[in-house]
């Protein structure tokens, strides 16, 4: 519910009008919400039919790299004091994560200022209070804009089939249609005046048409041949993929066999070391036991000899000499035991040194095997990546192409040179790198674009949605101008192909809305700011 309330605070950003001046057209600006203490961008289209004003509003914001929007119909009337009253009249399209409350309405009370170079509409807004939501308050600020095709609202209404509900769009469309009709009539009159000359050239024209038909037939054959070649190429790629997979399996088998053999060798080496250590330990215990037995036997023999000498001694002096002789023998034996202990210690140290050396060899063997395993894994991953690179591009395109709007060209931006390029906007920048975020500008209907930077492909066949497609571009030092070209790969289910490009240049943020089709590329030019 808390997230729902947060979204509700973002939804209420809407229209305006004035009557002493012609206020029909597109208005763009911001709304400040007192609750969230944030500014939100929105647009209003004001229409006039038989002295009655109506319109649409478009609110959008980006949250966690996902674009959310809402389009509403609004009612507009003039108050007695000249204020412009704008009130919600129904939500017609949105992609909010939670459904907005239908009982919440927003009311704008706005003032027109037509005294400056740019007409503005400013004022306060508020929403009604319901059982679930408190009333919201804030302020709006709008400016009149002439280029309404570069808006977020009009292309969105165009995809909804409601752009003709705006009188200023309808008038321009009718004007363009009249211009086209006048041009057609002029062309027709010119054709009639040249009818005689055309008849004289009919035979030449017929020959030219026949030549053209032959060229078209040749082109058709060439396309059929190209299709066959592409099919053969896909078969070759699949064959190569199977061959690579088989080679990888064989390589894995060999590497596994080598690894098993090496691990067996290491295990045997460890077993031999443990057996050798156990044998040396047993031998050392036997030597120690024999030395102790030998020492005890010598001591017992000496005691018996002493006792015998004492018994045989006739005088006290003889007994004392016998004792001194015994002490001397014990000292000599102690020296012999010390030498034997030193030899045993030396043998033990040598055995331990050999054990450490053999264990070190085992550890080095394990490390070498680990390196081999890592190298084998990296080689396998590289081979798989190379195989994926060779896979037909058309397969990925078919999977990501909306039904009913198939793409014939496997190569991204295949016909870029054959389309007219239309400049959408010029943006000044100062950083050496720019963060680009691409969104769909209207209904998410399967629009697909490729992006070229100075003629080089940087994004291929990207499906536009409300979630950002991000790309960082790096601008070399000394380069003062960069052109981004948006190439429509498909128009989705609702033509044309419309998108929103958000550009982050350091702390600066720019929004560029573009529109293209299968005859026009959308161009955006970036120029470096002069210091």
N, C-alpha and C positions, 0 to 999 in steps of 0.2 A: 504493500500500500504506500510505503514511503517513496518508492521509485515511481509509482503511478502519480503521486502528487507532484513529484519533481517534473515529470513529463507534462502534466497539466499546466504547470507554471510556464512552460515553454510554448504552449500552443496558441496563446492569445496575443497575436500581433497583427493588426489589420488596417483597413481602408479609410478613405477621406474624400472630400469634395468641396467645391465652391461654385457659386452661381453667377457672381458678377463677372468673373473671368471664365475663360474656357479651360476647365480643369481636366478635360478628358485626356487620356494618355497614360503613360507608365510613370509611376512614382516609386523611387527606391530610397531606402534609408535604414534606420535602426529603431529598435524598441528597447527601452530600459525597464527591467522588471525590478520593482522595489524589493520583492521577496528574495530573489536570487542575487540581486545586485550585479547583474550582468547585462550586456548589450547583446541583442539578437538581430540578425539581418532579415529583412523582409521586403516584399514588393507589393504594390497595389496597382491594378489596372482599372481605370474609371471609364465607364461607357455611358453614352447618352442616347436615348431614343425617345422622341416626342416630349422633350423637356423633362424627362424622368431619368435620374441617374441610378445606375447600378454598377456592379463591379465584382472583381475577384481579388483575393489576397493570397500571397504565397509566403509561408514562413519556413525557414530552414536553419538547421544548426548541425554541427558535427560533434559527436560524442564517442570517445574511444575509437577514433578513425572510421566511424560509420556515420553516413549522412542520413538525417531524418528530415522529412518535409511534410507540410500540410497545405492543401489548397482549399479555400473557403469562398463561398459566394457571400456577398455583403449587400446590405441595403444602405442607401445614402439619402439624407434629407437635410434641408436648411432650417436652422432654428431661428426664432424671432430676432435674436440678437446678432445674427450673421454667422454664428458658429456652424461648423459642419459636423453633423452627427453621422457616425458610421457604426452599423450594428451587424453582428453575425447573422447569416441567413442559411447556414448549413455547410457541413464539411463534405466536400465532394471527392477528395482523394488524399490519402496519407499513408505513411509506412511507419507510424509510431509503434514502439514495442508493446504498448498497452493501448487498449481502446479508450479514446477520450470520452469524458462524460458528456452525453448529449444535452444535459440540462444547463451546462455552463455556457454563458454567452458573454461576449466582450462588447463594450461600448466605448467608442472613441469620440472625444469632443475636441475638434481641431480648428485651427485658425490659419487662413491663407495669408501669405506675405508675397505679393507680386511686385514689390517696389525695387528689388535688386535685379541683378543680371539673371539669377536663377530663382524660379518660383519655389517656395517652400510651404510645407504644411506641418505644423507642430501643435502639440497639445498633450492632454492626459488621456489615459485609458483606465478602465476598471472592469471587473467582472462581477456578475451577480453571485450572491452567496447561496449555497445549497446545503443539504444535510451533511454532505461529506467534505465540502471544500469551503474555506473562507474566501471572502472577496479579495481579489488581487488588484494592485494599483501599479501605475508606472507612467512613463511618458514616451511619445513617439516623435520622430523627426524624419521628414521626407523631402526629397528634391525631385523636381520634374525632369524626366529624361526623354530624349528624342529617339534614341536607337533602341526601340523596344525588342528587336529580334535578339539582342545580346543580353536579354534578361533571363531570369530563372522561371518567371511566371508564364510568359507567352509561349515558349517552346513546350512547356508542360501542358498548357491548354490545347496547343496544337496536337499533341499526342492523344489528348482526351477528346478531340474533335469539337472543342468549344471555343476555339480562337475567334470564330466569326461572331460570337456573342459580345465581343468588345468592338464598339463602333469604330474606334480609330484603326484597329487591325482590319476590319471589314472595308473601311474607306480606302486604306492603302492597297489592299488586295484588289479592289475594284479599279483603282487608279492604274495599277500595274496591268490589269486585264485590259483596260481601255487603251493603254499605250501599246500593248501587244496587238490588240485588234486594229488600231490605227496603222501600226506598222505592217500588219497583214494586208489591210486594204490598199495601202500604198504599194506594197509589193505586187498585189493583184493587178492594179492599174498599170504598173510598169510592165508586168508580164503581157497584158493585153496589147500595149503599144508596141511590144517587141514580138508579137505573134507571127508576123510575116517573116521576120528574120529567123524566128525559131523553126518555122516550116522549112525554110531553106537549109537549115542546119540539121534537120531531122535525120537525114541519112547518116550524117557524121555521128549524131548523138546515138542512133541505133547501134552503129558499129561500136561506139564507146561502151554502151550498155552490154553488148554481147561480150566485149572484152572484160568488163567488170564481172559479168556472170561467170565467165571462165575463171577469172581470178578468185571469185568467191568459191567456185567449185574446187579450185586448187587449194584454197585455204582450208576448206572443209576436209579435203583429203589429208592435208598436213596436220590438222587438228586430230583427225582419226588416228593418223600415224603416231602423233605425239601421245595420244591416249594409250595406244598399244605399247609404246615405249615406256610410258610411266608404269603400266601394268607389269611389263617385263622387269622394269627396275624394282618394283615392289617385290616381285617374285625372287629376284636376285638378292635383294636385301634380306628377305625371309630365309633364303637358302644360306646366306652368309651368317645370319643370326643362329640358325640351327648348327652350322659348322662351328661357329665360335662357342656355342653352348656345349657341343660335344667335346671340343678341345679343352674347354674349362673343366668339364667332368673328368676327362682323362688326366689332365694336369693335377686336379684335386686328388685323384686316386694314387698317382705316383707320389705326390707330396705326402699323402697320408701313409703310404707304404714306407717311404723314407723316414717319416716321423716315428712310425711304430718300431722300425728297426733301431733307430737311434735311442728311443726310449728303452727298448729291450737291452741295448748295449749299456746304457746308463744304469739300468736296474741291476744287471749282472755285475757291473763294476762296483756298485754300492754293496751288493751281497758279498762279493769277494773281499771288500775292505772290512766288512763286519766280521766275516769268518776269520780273516787274518788277525784282526784285533782280538777276537775271542781266543784264538790259538796262542797268540803271544801272551795274553793275560793268563791263560792256563799254564803255559810254560814258566812264566814269571812266578806264579804261585807255587809250582813244583820246585823251582830253584830255591825259593824262599823257605819252603817247608824243609827241603833237604839241608839248607844251611842251618836252620834252627835245630834240626835233629842232630846234625853234625856238631853244632856248638854245644848242645846239651850232653851229647855223648862224650865230647872232649872234657867238658866240665866234670862230668861224673867220673871219668877215668882219672882226671887230675885229683879229685877228692879221694878216690880210692888209693891212688899213689901216695897222697899226703898221709892218709891214715896208715898206710903200710909203713911209710918212712918213720912216722911218729912212733908207731909200735916198735919198730926195729931200733929206733934211736936209743942209745944208752944214756945219753946225758942230755941235760937241758939245752946245751949249746947245739947239739945235733938237731934237736927238734926245731930250734930257732932257725937254723940254716935251711931246714926242710921247708919251713914256712916262707922264708925269703925266696927260695927257689920257686915255690908255688906262685907267689905274687908276680915274680918275673915272668913266669910262663903265662899267667893270666894277662899281663900287659902285652906280651908278644901276640897272644891270641886276639886281644882287642884291636891291635893294629891290623891284623890280618882281616878281621871282620869289617873294619872301617874301609879297607881297600876293596873288599868284596862288595860292600854297599855302594861305594863310589862307582864301581864297574856296572852294578845293576842299575844305578840311577842314570848313568850314561847310556846304557842300552835302552832304558825306558824313554829317555828324551829323544834318542834317535828314532825309536818306534813311533812316538807321537808326532815327530816332524814328518816322517814318511806318511802317517795317517792324514795330517793336515794337507800335505801336498796332493795326496790322492783325492781328498774331499774337494780341494780347490779345482782339480781337473774335472771332477763331476759337476761342480757348480758352473765352470766355464762351458762344459758341454750343454748343460741345461740352458744357459744364456744364449749360446749359439743356436740352439733349437728354437728358442723363443723368437730370435731375430728372423730365422727362416720362416716361422709361422706368420710373423707380422708381414714380411716381404711377400709371402704367398697371398695373404689376405688383400694387401694393397694392389697386387698385380691383378687379382680377380676382380676387385672393385673397379679398377681402371678399364679392364676389358669389358665389363658390363656397361660402364658409362660410355665407352666408345661405341658399343653396340646400340645403346639407346640413341646416341647422336646420329647414327646411320639410319635409324628407323624412319619410315616415310612421314614427312610433315603432314601430309593429307590426312593420315589416320587420326592425329591429334585434333586437326581442324574439324573433322566430321563429328567427333565426340563432343566438341564444344560449340557446334553450330546449332542454333534453334531450328526446330522442325519447320519445314515450309520455306526456309531461307537458306538453302545450301550454298556453299562457297565452291566455285569451280577452280579457282587458282590455288595450287598448293603452296606457292611462294608468297610470303607476306608482301603487301603493297605492290603487287605485280603490275598494276596499271597506273601507278602514280604519275607517270609522265604524260599519260593520255587524258588526265583530268585537269579541270581548271582549278587553280589555287586561289583561294579567297582569304585575304588578310582579316583576321578576327579582332586582334588587339596587339598593341605594342606595349611592352613592359620594360621598365628601367630596372637594372639590377646593379649591385655593388660587390657581392661575394664571389668567390672563385668556385663555389658549388651551390646548387639549388636543389631543394627537395620538392619533387613533383608528386601530387596525389590526384589520381583520376577517379571520377565518379560518373554515374549516369545522371543526366540533368533532369530527367523526367520519369515517366513510368519505366520500371525495370522490365524491359521487353526483349532482351537478347542482343542489344547493340554490341558490336565487336569492332575494335579499332586496332590499327598498328601505328606506332609513333616513330618518326624519323627525325634525327637531329643533324642539321646541315647535310641532309641526303643519306645519312647512315642510320640503319635500323637499330633502335634501342629497346623497343617493346614490340613483340610480335603477337598479333591476333589476341588481344586482351578483351575479355567479356566485361562490359561495364555494369556496375551494380551500385548499391548504396554503401558498400564496403570499399575502402580506399585501396587502389593499386598504386604502390609507392615505388619511386625510382629517383635515385640521386644522380644528377648529371654534373660533371666536372668541366669547367670552362678554362682552357689553357690561358696562361698569362699572355697578354698582348692581343687576345681575341676580344673585340669590342662588340660583336654582333653575332647572335645565334638564332637560327630559325628552327622552330618545332613544327612539324607537319603532322596533322591528324588525318589518317587515311581510313575511311570507312570500309571495313571488310564486309560487314553486313548491316542492314538497317533494322534488324529486329522485326517484331511483328507490327510495330507502329512507326513507320518512317516519319521524319528523317532520323539520322543518327545524331543525337544531341548528347553533350557531355559537359562536365564541370572540371576544370583544371585548377587546383589550389597550389600556388607556388609559394614556398617559404624561402625568403632571401635574408638569412640571418634572423633578425627580430621582425622583419617586415613580412607581411602576408598579403598575397594578391589572389583575386578570384577571376578566372577567365572562363567564360561560357562559350562553347563552340558548337557549330552545327555543320554537318557534311552529308553527302549522299554519294551515289555511285557515279556522279558527274563532277563533283566538287570536293577538293581537299580544303581543310581548315588550317590556316597558317597563323602562328603566334610568333612574333619577333621579339627577342630580348636584346636590349641595348645597354651597354655598360655606362653607368653614371660617370660623368666627367668631374674630376676633383677641382 
